[in-house]
Amino acid sequence: MKLRLLTSLLLAAVVLPARAHTPYLAPATFQVQPTSMVTLDASFAETFFVPEVVFDNSTFVVTDPDGLAHAPDTVHLFKTRAVVEQRLPGKKGTYRFSTGNRLGAVFRTFELNGKTESSRDPSKPLPAGAKIVSHYQSLSRSEVYLTAGAPTTEALKPYGKGLELVPATHPSDLYVGEAFAFEVHYDGKPLPGQKVEINRALGDGHAQQAPIELTTDAAGKASLPLQQAGSYLALIRYRGDAPEGAAAPQYGNNYTLSFRVLEP
């Protein structure tokens, strides 16, 4: 098993191009009972779900099946990941686990003498004659739904704020041969023409595969045909105006949702 996993990692490194670090929140298992001890990893990575950089500086949140939101029991920070632990309180239904929002680095991209350059130091003045192309601060949130017993929908209600994936198909009820329908919202409004990247997680001895790319329709809706069982990560990136007083004029929003597809 270790040899197969190592081979998969090597193949992923050879076949796929390098990508920016992407946030994720992934459970040790998607199979939970009403009183299970749930353990999740929160990290930034280029291969899923292989942790590389800890997801820190945020407030993790658990939403119970009745819609009650609270902090998890414990959050342990390590160099490559945060480990979240939560003893489920005996309630049947769907739980929502979230990293909460994490504000990250400020990025400035500028053109100078026909070349495009970038800076991550907001205190450093740009060279004379530089023309700013983009100026934003990263804002990341990662989520996952876990269901004990039959799926419920109270924890699926949208926040109505920021970037989010709003499921139409229940994320705990996904099977090969069907489809995962969802909407993409920003501040409660659908995002038409928004790109969504779907990555299959490394596992079961297969190499990391090229991502599936979807685009939302005029109503902000998209549907993913479910062709292979396994764990997946949906990634949405969207740049929007930041509030007054923010460190940059815009936020570079990164939202991810981990989910599992089962054989029927």
C-alpha positions as CSV (number, residue, x, y, z in Angstrom):
1,M,0.0,0.0,0.0
2,K,2.8,2.4,0.9
3,L,4.6,1.6,-2.4
4,R,1.4,2.2,-4.4
5,L,0.8,5.6,-2.6
6,L,4.4,6.6,-3.3
7,T,4.1,5.7,-6.9
8,S,0.9,7.8,-7.2
9,L,2.6,10.8,-5.7
10,L,5.5,10.5,-8.1
11,L,3.1,10.2,-11.1
12,A,1.2,13.2,-9.9
13,A,4.4,15.2,-9.7
14,V,5.5,14.2,-13.2
15,V,2.2,14.3,-15.1
16,L,0.4,17.4,-13.7
17,P,1.6,21.0,-13.8
18,A,2.4,22.9,-10.6
19,R,-0.5,24.7,-9.0
20,A,-1.0,27.3,-6.3
21,H,-1.5,26.0,-2.8
22,T,-5.2,25.3,-2.3
23,P,-7.0,25.2,1.1
24,Y,-9.0,22.1,2.1
25,L,-10.8,20.6,5.1
26,A,-11.0,16.8,4.9
27,P,-12.3,14.3,7.4
28,A,-10.5,11.1,8.4
29,T,-13.6,9.3,7.3
30,F,-17.0,10.4,5.8
31,Q,-18.7,7.6,7.7
32,V,-19.9,8.9,11.1
33,Q,-22.4,7.9,13.8
34,P,-24.4,10.3,16.0
35,T,-21.8,10.0,18.8
36,S,-18.6,9.6,16.7
37,M,-15.4,11.4,17.4
38,V,-14.8,13.3,14.2
39,T,-11.3,14.2,13.1
40,L,-10.5,16.6,10.2
41,D,-7.3,18.0,8.6
42,A,-7.2,21.6,7.5
43,S,-4.3,22.5,5.3
44,F,-3.0,24.2,2.1
45,A,-1.7,21.8,-0.5
46,E,-1.0,21.1,-4.2
47,T,-2.0,17.4,-4.0
48,F,-5.2,16.4,-2.2
49,F,-5.3,15.5,0.6
50,V,-1.6,15.6,1.3
51,P,-1.0,18.5,3.8
52,E,1.8,21.0,3.2
53,V,1.0,24.3,5.0
54,V,-1.2,24.6,8.1
55,F,-4.6,26.4,7.8
56,D,-4.3,28.8,10.7
57,N,-5.5,32.2,11.8
58,S,-9.2,31.4,11.5
59,T,-12.1,30.5,13.7
60,F,-13.4,27.0,13.0
61,V,-17.1,26.4,13.2
62,V,-19.4,23.3,13.5
63,T,-23.0,23.6,12.5
64,D,-25.3,20.9,14.0
65,P,-28.3,19.3,12.2
66,D,-30.6,21.7,14.0
67,G,-28.6,24.7,12.7
68,L,-26.8,25.5,16.0
69,A,-23.3,26.8,15.2
70,H,-20.4,26.5,17.7
71,A,-16.7,26.0,18.0
72,P,-15.3,22.5,17.7
73,D,-14.0,20.7,20.8
74,T,-10.3,21.2,19.9
75,V,-8.1,22.6,17.2
76,H,-4.4,21.6,17.2
77,L,-2.0,23.5,15.0
78,F,1.0,21.8,13.5
79,K,3.4,22.9,10.8
80,T,1.6,21.3,7.9
81,R,-2.0,21.1,9.1
82,A,-4.5,21.9,11.7
83,V,-6.3,18.9,13.3
84,V,-9.9,19.5,14.3
85,E,-11.7,17.2,16.7
86,Q,-15.3,17.1,17.6
87,R,-17.4,14.6,19.5
88,L,-20.8,14.5,17.8
89,P,-23.6,15.2,20.4
90,G,-25.8,12.3,19.6
91,K,-27.9,14.1,17.0
92,K,-28.8,12.4,13.8
93,G,-28.5,14.3,10.5
94,T,-26.1,16.5,8.6
95,Y,-23.3,18.5,10.2
96,R,-21.4,21.3,8.5
97,F,-17.7,21.8,9.3
98,S,-16.0,25.0,8.3
99,T,-12.6,26.6,8.7
100,G,-14.2,30.0,8.9
101,N,-12.6,32.8,6.9
102,R,-8.8,33.2,6.9
103,L,-7.2,36.4,5.6
104,G,-3.9,35.8,4.0
105,A,-1.2,37.6,2.1
106,V,-1.7,40.8,0.1
107,F,-0.7,40.5,-3.5
108,R,0.2,43.3,-6.0
109,T,0.8,42.6,-9.6
110,F,2.2,45.5,-11.7
111,E,3.6,46.2,-15.2
112,L,7.0,47.9,-15.6
113,N,8.9,48.3,-18.9
114,G,6.8,45.8,-20.6
115,K,7.2,43.1,-17.9
116,T,4.7,41.8,-15.4
117,E,6.0,41.6,-11.8
118,S,4.5,40.9,-8.4
119,S,5.0,41.9,-4.8
120,R,3.7,40.4,-1.5
121,D,5.1,43.2,0.7
122,P,2.4,45.9,1.1
123,S,4.8,48.2,2.9
124,K,7.3,48.2,0.0
125,P,6.7,51.1,-2.5
126,L,6.3,50.1,-6.1
127,P,9.0,51.2,-8.6
128,A,8.5,54.5,-10.3
129,G,6.5,54.2,-13.4
130,A,4.9,50.9,-12.3
131,K,1.2,50.3,-13.4
132,I,-0.8,48.2,-11.0
133,V,-2.7,45.4,-12.7
134,S,-4.2,43.8,-9.6
135,H,-4.2,44.4,-5.8
136,Y,-5.9,42.0,-3.5
137,Q,-5.7,40.1,-0.2
138,S,-6.4,36.4,-0.2
139,L,-9.5,35.2,1.8
140,S,-9.9,31.4,2.2
141,R,-12.7,29.2,3.5
142,S,-13.0,25.4,3.3
143,E,-15.9,23.2,4.3
144,V,-17.3,19.6,4.4
145,Y,-20.6,18.1,5.3
146,L,-20.8,14.9,7.3
147,T,-24.0,12.9,7.9
148,A,-24.9,10.6,10.8
149,G,-28.0,8.6,9.7
150,A,-30.3,10.1,7.1
151,P,-29.3,13.4,5.4
152,T,-30.9,16.6,6.6
153,T,-30.8,20.2,5.2
154,E,-30.7,22.7,8.0
155,A,-26.9,22.9,8.1
156,L,-26.9,23.4,4.3
157,K,-28.5,26.8,4.4
158,P,-26.4,29.5,2.7
159,Y,-24.7,32.2,4.7
160,G,-25.7,34.9,2.2
161,K,-22.3,36.4,2.6
162,G,-19.0,35.9,0.8
163,L,-18.2,33.1,-1.7
164,E,-20.0,29.8,-1.2
165,L,-21.1,26.7,-2.9
166,V,-24.8,26.1,-2.3
167,P,-25.8,22.4,-2.8
168,A,-29.0,21.5,-4.7
169,T,-28.1,17.8,-4.4
170,H,-27.3,16.8,-0.9
171,P,-23.5,16.4,-0.5
172,S,-23.9,13.2,1.6
173,D,-26.1,11.6,-1.1
174,L,-23.8,11.4,-4.1
175,Y,-23.6,8.2,-6.2
176,V,-21.9,7.2,-9.4
177,G,-24.2,7.5,-12.4
178,E,-26.0,10.5,-10.9
179,A,-25.0,14.2,-10.7
180,F,-24.1,16.8,-8.1
181,A,-26.1,19.9,-8.8
182,F,-25.2,23.2,-7.0
183,E,-25.1,27.0,-7.2
184,V,-22.3,29.4,-6.7
185,H,-23.1,32.5,-4.7
186,Y,-21.3,35.7,-3.7
187,D,-22.9,37.8,-1.0
188,G,-26.1,35.9,-1.5
189,K,-26.3,36.4,-5.2
190,P,-25.7,33.8,-8.0
191,L,-22.5,34.1,-9.9
192,P,-23.0,33.4,-13.6
193,G,-20.1,32.3,-15.8
194,Q,-18.1,31.3,-12.7
195,K,-15.5,28.6,-13.1
196,V,-15.5,25.7,-10.7
197,E,-12.6,23.2,-10.5
198,I,-13.2,19.6,-9.3
199,N,-10.2,17.6,-8.2
200,R,-10.3,13.9,-7.3
201,A,-8.3,13.2,-4.2
202,L,-5.3,10.9,-4.2
203,G,-6.1,7.4,-3.0
204,D,-6.9,3.8,-3.8
205,G,-3.6,3.6,-5.7
206,H,-4.5,5.9,-8.5
207,A,-2.4,8.9,-9.6
208,Q,-3.8,12.4,-9.2
209,Q,-6.0,13.1,-12.2
210,A,-6.4,16.3,-14.2
211,P,-9.1,18.5,-12.7
212,I,-12.6,18.7,-14.1
213,E,-13.6,22.2,-15.1
214,L,-17.2,23.5,-14.9
215,T,-18.8,26.9,-15.6
216,T,-22.0,28.1,-14.0
217,D,-24.9,29.1,-16.2
218,A,-26.7,32.4,-16.3
219,A,-28.4,31.5,-13.0
220,G,-25.2,30.6,-11.3
221,K,-26.0,26.8,-11.5
222,A,-23.7,23.9,-12.4
223,S,-23.9,20.1,-12.4
224,L,-21.1,17.6,-12.0
225,P,-21.7,14.2,-13.6
226,L,-20.5,11.6,-11.1
227,Q,-18.5,9.0,-13.0
228,Q,-16.0,7.6,-10.4
229,A,-16.3,6.8,-6.7
230,G,-13.9,8.5,-4.3
231,S,-13.2,11.7,-2.5
232,Y,-13.2,15.1,-4.3
233,L,-12.5,18.7,-3.7
234,A,-14.5,21.5,-5.4
235,L,-12.5,24.7,-5.8
236,I,-13.9,28.2,-6.6
237,R,-11.8,31.3,-6.9
238,Y,-13.4,34.8,-7.2
239,R,-12.1,38.3,-6.9
240,G,-14.5,40.8,-5.3
241,D,-14.4,44.2,-3.7
242,A,-13.1,44.3,-0.1
243,P,-14.9,46.4,2.5
244,E,-13.7,49.8,3.5
245,G,-10.6,49.6,5.7
246,A,-9.4,46.3,4.3
247,A,-5.7,45.8,3.6
248,A,-6.4,45.8,-0.2
249,P,-9.1,47.0,-2.6
250,Q,-10.2,43.5,-3.4
251,Y,-10.4,40.0,-1.8
252,G,-9.1,37.0,-3.7
253,N,-11.7,34.6,-2.4
254,N,-10.9,30.8,-2.3
255,Y,-13.6,28.4,-1.4
256,T,-13.4,24.6,-1.3
257,L,-15.8,21.8,-0.5
258,S,-14.7,18.3,0.2
259,F,-17.2,15.5,-0.7
260,R,-17.4,11.8,-1.4
261,V,-19.0,9.9,-4.2
262,L,-20.2,6.3,-3.6
263,E,-20.9,3.3,-5.7
264,P,-24.7,2.8,-6.0
